[in-house]
Amino acid sequence: MPVPAEYVQSLHPYELRILLALERLMRRYTWVPFEILKSATGFSESELTYRLGRLINMDMVRYEKTPYDGYALIFDGYDTLALHTLTKRGTIQALGTRIGVGKESEVYEAMGLGVVVLKFHRVGQRSFQAVRLKRGYMPDTGHCPWIFASSNSAKMEYEALTALHPAVSVPLPIDQNRHVVVMSFIPGVNLTQATLTEPGPILDAILDNISEAYGLGIIHGDLSEFNVMVDQEGQCWLIDWPQWVETAHPNADEILARDIRNILQYFKRKYGIDYAFDEALARVVE
């Protein structure tokens, strides 16, 4: 879960300075040496030790003897920086309950100008090598901590939503900071949780949205029944866009075909709709 609200509210300006310094220095160090952090913040040894102790107790910072005394920002600390910035901008006022969780993200309701959704990207260490191989937002070489991989993922998704909305039925992008994307609330449920009385029109709408995105030069890249939401009126939305690729990508044809097949197979398996792949592909790229 994101850091408790009371921790963000009670954070001392010195502690915020330490978090910001760690964020900056972790682009060079996996574990930031104490002396380097002391120099960067300008704090005395005793002040820095005290503040680091508080941040460690709040699970915002982790300590490791590596063999030197080293410190690293972890997700609660990164959450704090993002929430602090979004609050200062006036994008959000309060964080609500968790409404979704995936392999690499958590989704929460929040209050902004009405109800909004916060998606916290969390690219995990277990999937890191696969992520580095498969995803355009990961550098081929060099130091890339999980927090920065997650930030890159969020930027990719926000960029896609900004390019697609409103031509494609996607959440309205509102703001983005670090690894958090703020978007409009979708009044529906995941396609896997719905039992459609008229599945045909929903399948048509999904293919039309894939086609609209393709016309804008964008392919979802990870589309399946888990990345579609529907409401009671038959409106659908395509969600989860961090893995999108341009239509000029060398593997664009293969990626698009996989997206389409995933959707067709789901509707055939659950609703018995036998929609020919060649016909669906032609509909998308026409």
Disulfide bonds with the S-S distance in Angstrom:
none
